Amino acid sequence: MPPKKGGGGGAPAKVKDDKTFGMKNKKGGKAQQQIKIIQAQEKTAGKNKEQLAKEKKREDEKRLKAEAEKQRLNDPSFSIVQPRVPFGVDPKTITCAFWAAGKCDKGSKCKFAHAKDAGRKVEKKDLYTDMRDGTGEGEGEDDKKNDTMDKWDRAKLDSVILSKHGNPKSTTDKVCKFFLAAVEDGKYGWFWICPSGDKCMYRHALPPGFVLKSQKKEMEAAEKANEISLEEFLETARHQLGSNLTPVTKESFAKWKKDRMDKKQAEADLIENKKKQQAQANKMIGLSGREVFTLNPEFFEGDEEAAAGDEFDMATYFKNWEQARDEENQTNGHAHDDEENGEG
C-alpha cells in the first residue's frame, strides 16, 4: 500500500487575537479612546519607521485630495458650464466660460477662446465667393487676417469675386445649408470649415443679389424711418393748397355730387340717342349691320370715345353711302362689258 500523504505541509496560521473584543459595545468615552489606541498599536506592530512614514504620506495625500474635492464642490465656479458648440462652428469663436470666471487652468490647450470678443475677432471672408475655388494672387494667411471684409467697399468685393475661377468641385448651383447657417449666425470667417469638408458638393458662396436677414431688417428699418404717416401727408398737402378755396360743407358736397351724377346721366342719354338715330336710319335705307360698320366703323367704338366725339351727321353718312354704292356699280359695269366683249 502506498504511504499516506501528510495532512499538512506547514504549521497552521496563527489566528490574530482581537484585543478589543468585548470593548466595542461599551459607550463610554474612555473605552472608545482605548479602542483607538489598541487599533493604532496593531497597525504599527511589526513595521519599521520607513513603512510607517510611507503609510502616513499616503493618508495625508488622500486626506488633502478629499479636502480639495470638497472645496471644489463648494466653490461657485463648479456650477460653470461651457457653452454648447453648434455643429460646424469653430470652438475658438466662443469664449471659454471658465476663463471668463478666472478658473480655466488649461491655457493654450483649451479648445475655447480666451477672449471676450472671440466671435468678432474671427476674420470674415467674401460671402459671394466659394473659398475652395482658390485664393487671390499674392495673398497669404497674414494678409487674410488683416484684410477683413468690414474694410472692403463694393469695388473691392467685386474685384475679389472676379479674381476667382470656376469651382471645379461643385456640380450644382445650390448653396450649402451649413454655409448659409454660418453666415446668418455670424460665425462665418476665413477659418470656417464646412462639416462636410472639402468633399461638399454644394456651393459655399451666396448667389448674386442675395440679401441676408440682418441686412434686410436694417433696410426695412431704414425705409420705415423715411416713411410718413397718412396724417402727416394730408397735413403737408393741406399746407401746399392756396388761400382762395371753397370750404367743403355738407351742402357743397351734395351739390357737387348731384352735378357730377347729372353730367354722367347726360352723357349716357347722348350715347343712347345716337344709337336710336342710327337704328332708324338703317331701317329707312335698308342697310345691313355689315354695311353700317363698313361706312361708319367709328360708331361701334367704346362708349367713352363715342361720348367724347361730335354728334351724328346724317348728311355725311348718306354721302359716304352713295359714294360707296356708285363705286360698286361702276366696278360691276366694267366687269359686265368685259364679258360681252369676250363673247363677241
C-alpha angles and dihedrals in degrees: 000000000000117000116263118254118248118258096234139005098217145012115294117259115262116248110237112240116231104224091187093058110135093012100082094076093055113105100200120114094231092053092052091048091051089051091055091050092051092048091050090051091050091052093051095042112117095006128116127224095265093056091047091050092051092049091049091050092051091049091049092050091048091049093048091048091052091049091049091050091049091049091048091052091050092047114103089225089068088077091059113115124194113240118259113257112225118228112278096012122124109240089217087072090062123075116240110248093210091049090052088053091045093245104106112114098174096088115182090356092068111109091214125075120263094214134089095224096043093134093052094046092063106104116236125232131212104284093203096054128072104232091208088070090077138270131280121270114275093002114132132183092268090053090052091052092052097037103072126177093240087069095054128097127205093270092052091049091051092049091052091050092049091049091064124087128215118297108251094191100052115086096179140044092231116117120236112255092218089053092051092047092051091049095047092047092048093242097117117113146137091287099041112129125203114236088230090056125212089326092070107129095201129086121268093202135083117246117250112280094018113152121204120230091245092051091046091053091050091050092049091048091051091049092049090050090056095046121099126211125248090252091054092048092051091047091051092048091049092055090050092059121097126252098242098076136135113241115236112240133166092261095046092048092050090050092049091049093049092050091050093050091048091052092051091048092050091052091050091049091050092054091047092051091051091053092050092050090050092050092050092048091052091053092049096053098028098238121166123228091255092054091049091051091048094052099039112017094158089068090070095054123109122305092245093056091044091051091049093052131081124277120278113277110210094188092057090045094055092042092056091046094051091047092053091047093051091050091050092049091048091052092049091048093054091049091051092051091051091054092051092049090051093053093048 
